[in-house]
Amino acid sequence: MAEDIPAYLRKQFNYTGRILAGSYSKELKHNLSQAIVHLEALERIGSPIIPYIAAWHPDDEHIWYEYTGSRLHSLLGLKTTDLADAFRANIITRCLYRKQKTPSAIDKIIRDRSQLDSMRNSMRRIAERGGAVEAIYKIDANSGPVWLKDLARIEIHDRDRVMLSYGSLIDVTKEMMLEEKLIEIQGELSFHKDNLEFIVVERTKALRKAELDVVSRLTNAAAYRDGETGAHIKRLSQYCGILGRSFGLSKKANWALFHAVPMHDVGKLGIDDSILRKPGPLSSNEFEIIKTHCQVGADLLGGGDSFLLTVAKTIALSHHERWDGSGYPRGLTEWQIPLASRITSICDVFDALTSERPYKKAWDFENAVSEVTRLRSSYFDPKLVDLFVKNLPEIKRIFQTTD
């Protein structure tokens, strides 16, 4: 009966394969014929699965089909009997989904036709070793692009030197079109997200620039009234930046401190020139008026929600407070005094000591440092004084190079 199998299958199922008519083992022919009968029955009942049986020799690149249902021919609009070559020629892409363990994810590998042609043999060897294939092919079909999911089991028949792939093709066009649409939408969302982020960054830069411009104008106005120099303001910012960084302030906080410190005396804009520029000692009444510059500065800088101006307001109000409570305007002590103000207080006094004024000569560096350390725990936060001394090499470099 074995001799009649090929003729029977050719007549009943339009068999165009090679194995049943070739010099292969009876066992292989029997198993293959049984599989063909079962697959043909599956095709006839209208199953959505499109079955096939592909075959190849281990040492030959050519693949042929032992069985393909008629639905595959009609789906692809192909009339040729060499379906393997026609199918391969119509492949647009091959998509392989692979699960990753670390990190947990689905890796999607897409190959185009040229890549598939160059990698065909290596992919076939991988399938042979793994015993199975699972991939999605995008096919240039008669009615337009079609996606077919390929699920196949590989059998190795060493005795007959042939490989068989028992596969099922499932039309997943709707699902893949949806996935492509989702990818397109994700791309558009990513573009809009990047664009919005760029806009936010640019607007933040613009706002920061405007903020710093306001700071600069206020600082210059106050310095002009008080007779301060730009060098004093620059040194003060740098000293405070060193101390803030050494204390452990974040980059954002230290940035705000650096740019807010120059506005510490902006309240002097509200002090009369006759007092502000008086060359000699101030009377007790005049000194009380001078002390009001702290509250005036806080009022000038208040009323907004800018982080920079909030820090500047805090410094303006309390940079004359003293660790022992003898400062003004509120007589705060120790930790009641904001950190930014405690830092500013040390650096402002040090730079004032080392700067020449109409009413005094500049102190030398060592004497000014000694005075700061002498006022440790009375005027100044002792921990900050210790950090100031620790950073003296950097402070001295700024002292010597900033004019």
TANOR-V158975 format. One record per residue. RES is the residue in one letter. OMEGA is omega in whole degrees, -180 to 180 (none if undefined). NEAR is the number of other C-alpha atoms within 8 Angstrom. Layout:
# TANOR-V158975
RES;OMEGA;NEAR  RES;OMEGA;NEAR
This chain:
# TANOR-V158975
M;-178;4  A;-179;6  E;-178;6  D;-175;7  I;-179;10  P;-179;10  A;-180;8  Y;-179;8  L;178;11  R;-178;10  K;-175;8  Q;-170;7  F;179;7  N;-179;7  Y;179;11  T;-179;9  G;-176;10  R;-169;7  I;-176;9  L;179;11  A;-176;7  G;-177;6  S;179;5  Y;-176;9  S;178;7  K;-179;7  E;180;6  L;-180;8  K;-179;11  H;-179;9  N;-179;8  L;-180;9  S;177;11  Q;179;8  A;-180;8  I;180;9  V;-180;8  H;-179;8  L;178;10  E;177;10  A;177;8  L;179;9  E;-175;13  R;-178;7  I;175;6  G;179;6  S;177;8  P;178;6  I;177;9  I;-176;13  P;174;12  Y;171;14  I;178;12  A;-179;13  A;174;12  W;175;12  H;-177;11  P;-175;8  D;-178;4  D;-179;6  E;-173;8  H;175;6  I;172;9  W;-180;11  Y;172;13  E;178;13  Y;168;11  T;178;10  G;-179;11  S;-178;6  R;178;8  L;178;9  H;-177;11  S;179;8  L;-178;10  L;-178;10  G;-177;9  L;178;9  K;-179;5  T;177;6  T;179;5  D;-173;7  L;-177;11  A;179;9  D;-179;7  A;179;10  F;-179;9  R;-179;7  A;-178;6  N;179;9  I;175;12  I;177;10  T;173;11  R;-176;14  C;180;11  L;178;10  Y;-178;9  R;-179;8  K;178;8  Q;-180;9  K;-179;6  T;-9;5  P;-178;5  S;-178;7  A;174;8  I;-180;8  D;-179;8  K;-179;8  I;-178;8  I;177;8  R;175;9  D;-172;9  R;-179;10  S;177;6  Q;179;8  L;180;10  D;-178;7  S;-176;7  M;-172;8  R;-177;8  N;-179;8  S;178;7  M;179;8  R;179;8  R;178;8  I;179;8  A;179;11  E;180;11  R;-178;6  G;179;7  G;-179;9  A;177;10  V;173;11  E;-177;9  A;177;11  I;-179;11  Y;170;13  K;-172;12  I;173;13  D;-175;11  A;-176;11  N;-176;7  S;-178;7  G;-179;6  P;178;8  V;176;11  W;179;12  L;176;13  K;-176;13  D;175;13  L;-174;11  A;174;11  R;-176;10  I;174;13  E;178;10  I;179;9  H;-175;9  D;-177;6  R;-179;4  D;-180;7  R;180;9  V;176;11  M;177;12  L;176;12  S;177;11  Y;-172;12  G;176;12  S;176;12  L;-180;12  I;180;10  D;-180;10  V;-177;10  T;-179;9  K;-179;6  E;-178;7  M;176;9  M;176;8  L;179;8  E;179;8  E;178;8  K;178;8  L;178;8  I;178;8  E;180;8  I;178;8  Q;177;8  G;179;8  E;178;8  L;179;8  S;179;8  F;-179;8  H;178;8  K;179;8  D;-180;8  N;179;8  L;179;8  E;179;8  F;180;8  I;180;8  V;179;8  V;-179;8  E;179;8  R;176;8  T;177;8  K;-179;8  A;179;8  L;180;8  R;178;8  K;179;8  A;-180;8  E;-179;8  L;177;9  D;177;8  V;179;8  V;-178;12  S;-179;8  R;178;8  L;-179;10  T;-180;11  N;179;9  A;-180;10  A;-180;14  A;179;12  Y;-180;9  R;-173;11  D;-178;9  G;178;7  E;178;9  T;176;8  G;180;8  A;179;8  H;-179;10  I;180;10  K;179;10  R;-178;12  L;178;14  S;-178;13  Q;176;10  Y;-179;11  C;178;14  G;178;12  I;-178;10  L;178;13  G;178;12  R;180;11  S;178;8  F;180;8  G;178;6  L;175;10  S;179;7  K;180;7  K;-178;7  A;-179;8  N;175;12  W;-180;9  A;179;11  L;-178;16  F;-176;12  H;-179;11  A;-176;14  V;-180;13  P;-178;13  M;-174;12  H;-179;14  D;-178;11  V;179;15  G;179;17  K;173;14  L;-179;9  G;-179;7  I;-179;11  D;-178;6  D;-178;8  S;177;6  I;-174;10  L;-176;11  R;180;8  K;-176;9  P;-177;6  G;179;5  P;178;5  L;172;9  S;-179;6  S;179;6  N;178;7  E;180;9  F;177;9  E;177;8  I;178;9  I;-177;11  K;-179;9  T;-179;10  H;179;15  C;-180;15  Q;178;11  V;178;11  G;178;16  A;179;14  D;179;9  L;-174;8  L;-176;11  G;174;9  G;179;5  G;180;7  D;177;6  S;179;6  F;-179;7  L;-178;10  L;175;12  T;177;12  V;-180;12  A;178;15  K;-180;14  T;-180;12  I;-179;15  A;-176;17  L;-167;13  S;-179;14  H;175;12  H;173;11  E;-177;19  R;-177;16  W;-177;15  D;177;10  G;-176;10  S;-178;10  G;-179;13  Y;11;11  P;-172;12  R;179;7  G;179;10  L;179;13  T;172;11  E;-172;10  W;174;6  Q;-180;6  I;-180;13  P;-177;10  L;-179;7  A;180;10  S;178;15  R;177;14  I;-178;12  T;-177;13  S;-179;12  I;-174;11  C;180;11  D;179;9  V;-179;9  F;-178;11  D;177;11  A;179;8  L;-176;10  T;179;11  S;178;10  E;177;10  R;180;7  P;-175;6  Y;-180;6  K;174;6  K;179;8  A;174;9  W;173;10  D;-172;7  F;-175;8  E;180;6  N;179;8  A;178;12  V;179;10  S;180;8  E;178;8  V;-180;13  T;178;8  R;-178;6  L;176;9  R;178;11  S;173;9  S;175;9  Y;-167;12  F;174;15  D;-176;12  P;180;8  K;180;6  L;176;12  V;178;13  D;177;8  L;177;11  F;180;9  V;179;8  K;-177;6  N;-178;10  L;179;8  P;180;6  E;179;7  I;179;10  K;178;9  R;178;8  I;179;11  F;-175;8  Q;-172;7  T;-178;6  T;-180;8  D;none;4
